[in-house]
């Protein structure tokens, strides 16, 4: 199981090693945050050290965001499409409705004049997506033999998902824009981490046994995800 550190609204993967003599921090190519520490480093000492590096981390993430291909920002006008599980649903502006945003099964309905609209969309994805993801994880976990103790959907910045300590799996709400087969790859990736808390040969072997076509799905996630994203995430 991967050890993680949550600090300043960010999730860091912790990698311990007997060979390390000092602490280190990397922001990898995909934007994942990794803390490298000696094996016996205390959690409080690690958190204090990382806290001093948060400004540097945010600067690195900002530079990556500037360099990433820009997605067109949604205009929130009638006829605009928003994806849910790979299917595109049109938005319709309405004059009156009790809640600012709702989904009627065929389209999104947005009350005209609503502000902070992205927040309402993210809240909707998190609410609807949490139920769907729990059911999907229940199904896919039969292939790995391990179930998470808890599932949380939130904004994970550049990450699609994360396997935390104590059997908790986190998913980025933006993953719910993707087709189911790509969401399944993210889910399976994190489920395997419940058994293999690393990205070594044993992890990829276990993933291959649970999902034989994982390489194709991983490639499609990198190459095609942007076709479904309205609310951006670096891929």
C-alpha positions as CSV (number, residue, x, y, z in Angstrom):
1,X,0.0,0.0,0.0
2,X,1.3,3.4,-0.9
3,X,2.1,5.8,1.9
4,X,0.9,9.3,1.3
5,X,1.2,12.7,2.9
6,X,-1.6,15.3,2.5
7,X,-0.5,18.8,3.1
8,X,-1.6,22.2,1.8
9,X,-4.3,20.7,-0.3
10,X,-1.8,18.4,-2.1
11,X,-1.3,14.7,-2.0
12,X,2.3,13.4,-1.9
13,X,3.5,9.9,-2.4
14,X,6.0,8.9,0.2
15,X,8.9,6.6,-0.9
16,X,11.2,5.4,1.9
17,X,14.6,3.8,1.3
18,X,17.4,2.5,3.5
19,X,19.8,4.0,1.0
20,X,18.7,7.6,1.4
21,X,20.5,9.8,3.8
22,X,18.4,13.0,3.3
23,X,14.9,14.1,2.3
24,X,14.1,14.9,-1.3
25,X,11.1,16.1,-3.3
26,X,10.2,15.6,-6.9
27,X,7.4,16.8,-9.2
28,X,7.4,14.1,-11.9
29,X,6.4,14.4,-15.6
30,X,2.7,13.8,-14.9
31,X,2.6,16.2,-12.0
32,X,2.6,13.6,-9.3
33,X,4.3,14.7,-6.1
34,X,6.8,12.3,-4.5
35,X,8.7,12.7,-1.2
36,X,11.9,10.6,-0.9
37,X,12.9,9.9,2.7
38,X,15.2,7.6,4.7
39,X,13.2,4.6,6.0
40,X,13.0,5.7,9.6
41,X,12.0,9.3,9.1
42,X,9.2,10.3,11.5
43,X,6.0,11.4,9.9
44,X,6.0,14.8,11.7
45,X,9.6,15.5,10.6
46,X,8.7,14.7,7.0
47,X,5.6,16.9,7.1
48,X,7.5,19.8,8.6
49,X,10.2,19.5,5.9
50,X,7.6,19.3,3.1
51,X,5.7,22.2,4.5
52,X,8.7,24.5,4.0
53,X,8.8,23.4,0.3
54,X,5.2,24.1,-0.5
55,X,5.9,27.4,-2.3
56,X,8.4,25.6,-4.5
57,X,5.9,22.9,-5.3
58,X,3.2,25.3,-6.2
59,X,5.6,27.2,-8.5
60,X,6.5,23.9,-10.2
61,X,2.9,22.9,-10.7
62,X,2.1,26.4,-12.0
63,X,4.9,26.1,-14.6
64,X,3.5,22.7,-15.7
65,X,0.0,24.1,-16.0
66,X,1.3,27.0,-18.2
67,X,3.2,24.5,-20.4
68,X,0.3,22.1,-20.7
69,X,-2.0,22.2,-23.8
70,X,-4.8,24.6,-23.0
71,X,-8.4,23.4,-23.0
72,X,-11.1,25.9,-24.0
73,X,-12.8,27.2,-20.9
74,X,-16.5,26.3,-20.8
75,X,-18.8,29.2,-21.6
76,X,-21.8,27.8,-19.9
77,X,-24.2,28.6,-22.7
78,X,-27.1,26.5,-24.0
79,X,-25.9,23.8,-26.3
80,X,-22.5,23.4,-24.8
81,X,-21.5,19.8,-24.0
82,X,-20.3,18.3,-20.7
83,X,-19.1,14.7,-20.5
84,X,-20.1,12.2,-17.9
85,X,-18.6,8.7,-18.2
86,X,-17.6,9.4,-21.7
87,X,-21.0,10.5,-22.9
88,X,-21.6,14.2,-23.8
89,X,-24.7,15.9,-22.5
90,X,-25.8,19.3,-23.6
91,X,-26.3,22.2,-21.2
92,X,-29.6,24.2,-21.2
93,X,-30.0,27.5,-19.4
94,X,-33.3,27.9,-17.6
95,X,-34.9,30.9,-16.0
96,X,-36.1,29.3,-12.8
97,X,-35.3,26.1,-10.8
98,X,-34.7,25.6,-7.1
99,X,-31.1,24.4,-7.4
100,X,-28.5,26.2,-9.5
101,X,-27.5,23.0,-11.4
102,X,-29.2,19.7,-12.0
103,X,-29.1,16.8,-14.4
104,X,-32.3,15.3,-15.6
105,X,-30.7,12.2,-17.2
106,X,-30.5,13.7,-20.7
107,X,-29.0,17.2,-20.2
108,X,-27.6,19.5,-17.6
109,X,-30.0,22.4,-16.5
110,X,-28.3,25.5,-15.2
111,X,-30.2,28.4,-13.7
112,X,-29.4,31.6,-15.7
113,X,-27.1,34.0,-13.9
114,X,-25.5,31.4,-11.7
115,X,-22.0,32.3,-10.5
116,X,-19.1,30.0,-9.5
117,X,-20.5,27.5,-12.0
118,X,-17.5,25.2,-12.1
119,X,-17.9,24.7,-8.3
120,X,-21.5,23.5,-8.9
121,X,-20.4,21.1,-11.6
122,X,-17.5,19.7,-9.5
123,X,-20.0,19.3,-6.6
124,X,-22.3,17.4,-8.9
125,X,-19.6,15.1,-10.2
126,X,-18.4,14.4,-6.7
127,X,-21.9,13.6,-5.4
128,X,-23.0,11.5,-8.4
129,X,-19.5,10.0,-9.0
130,X,-19.0,8.8,-5.5
131,X,-22.0,6.5,-5.6
132,X,-21.0,5.2,-9.1
133,X,-17.3,4.7,-8.2
134,X,-18.2,2.8,-5.0
135,X,-20.3,0.4,-7.1
136,X,-17.6,0.1,-9.8
137,X,-14.9,-0.5,-7.2
138,X,-17.0,-3.2,-5.6
139,X,-17.2,-5.0,-9.0
140,X,-13.6,-4.6,-10.0
141,X,-12.2,-5.5,-6.6
142,X,-13.3,-9.1,-7.3
143,X,-10.4,-9.3,-9.7
144,X,-7.8,-8.1,-7.2
145,X,-9.1,-9.7,-4.1
146,X,-8.7,-6.5,-2.1
147,X,-11.3,-3.8,-1.3
148,X,-10.5,-0.3,0.0
149,X,-11.8,0.6,3.4
150,X,-13.0,3.9,2.1
151,X,-13.4,5.9,-1.1
152,X,-13.2,9.6,-1.4
153,X,-13.7,11.8,-4.5
154,X,-12.1,15.2,-4.5
155,X,-9.8,17.5,-6.5
156,X,-6.4,15.8,-6.7
157,X,-4.8,18.4,-8.9
158,X,-2.7,16.6,-11.5
159,X,-3.5,13.1,-10.3
160,X,-6.3,10.8,-11.5
161,X,-6.3,8.8,-8.3
162,X,-4.2,7.9,-5.3
163,X,-4.0,5.0,-2.8
164,X,-3.5,6.4,0.6
165,X,-2.7,4.8,4.0
166,X,-5.3,2.8,6.0
167,X,-6.9,1.4,2.8
168,X,-8.3,4.7,1.5
169,X,-8.5,5.3,-2.2
170,X,-8.9,8.8,-3.6
171,X,-10.2,9.7,-7.0
172,X,-10.1,13.0,-8.8
173,X,-13.6,14.1,-9.6
174,X,-12.4,15.0,-13.2
175,X,-11.9,11.3,-13.9
176,X,-15.7,11.0,-14.2
177,X,-15.6,12.8,-17.5
178,X,-13.8,9.9,-19.1
179,X,-15.2,6.7,-20.8
180,X,-15.9,3.9,-18.4
181,X,-13.0,1.7,-19.8
182,X,-10.5,4.5,-18.9
183,X,-12.1,5.1,-15.5
184,X,-11.8,1.3,-15.0
185,X,-8.0,1.5,-15.6
186,X,-7.7,4.3,-13.0
187,X,-9.7,2.2,-10.5
188,X,-7.8,-1.0,-11.2
189,X,-4.5,0.8,-10.9
190,X,-5.4,2.0,-7.4
191,X,-6.9,-1.3,-6.3
192,X,-3.6,-3.1,-7.2
193,X,-1.8,-0.5,-5.0
194,X,-3.7,-1.9,-2.0
195,X,-1.5,-5.0,-2.5
196,X,1.6,-3.6,-4.2
197,X,2.5,-0.1,-2.8
198,X,5.0,0.7,-5.5
199,X,5.5,0.7,-9.3
200,X,7.9,-2.1,-9.4
201,X,7.7,-5.3,-11.5
202,X,5.4,-7.0,-9.0
203,X,2.9,-4.2,-9.4
204,X,2.7,-4.3,-13.2
205,X,2.5,-8.1,-13.1
206,X,-0.4,-8.0,-10.7
207,X,-2.1,-5.3,-12.8
208,X,-1.6,-7.5,-15.9
209,X,-3.3,-10.4,-14.2
210,X,-6.3,-8.3,-13.2
211,X,-6.5,-6.3,-16.4
212,X,-4.6,-7.9,-19.3
213,X,-5.1,-4.9,-21.7
214,X,-3.9,-2.3,-19.2
215,X,-1.2,-1.0,-21.5
216,X,-3.7,-0.1,-24.2
217,X,-5.9,1.6,-21.6
218,X,-3.0,3.5,-20.1
219,X,-1.9,4.7,-23.6
220,X,-5.5,5.8,-24.4
221,X,-5.7,7.6,-21.1
222,X,-2.6,9.6,-22.0
223,X,-3.6,10.2,-25.7
224,X,-7.4,10.4,-25.7
225,X,-8.5,11.7,-22.3
226,X,-8.2,15.3,-23.5
227,X,-11.0,14.7,-26.0
228,X,-13.5,14.3,-23.1
229,X,-12.2,16.9,-20.7
230,X,-14.1,20.1,-20.3
231,X,-12.6,20.7,-16.9
232,X,-8.9,20.3,-17.5
233,X,-6.3,18.0,-16.0
234,X,-2.8,17.5,-17.4
235,X,-2.7,14.1,-19.1
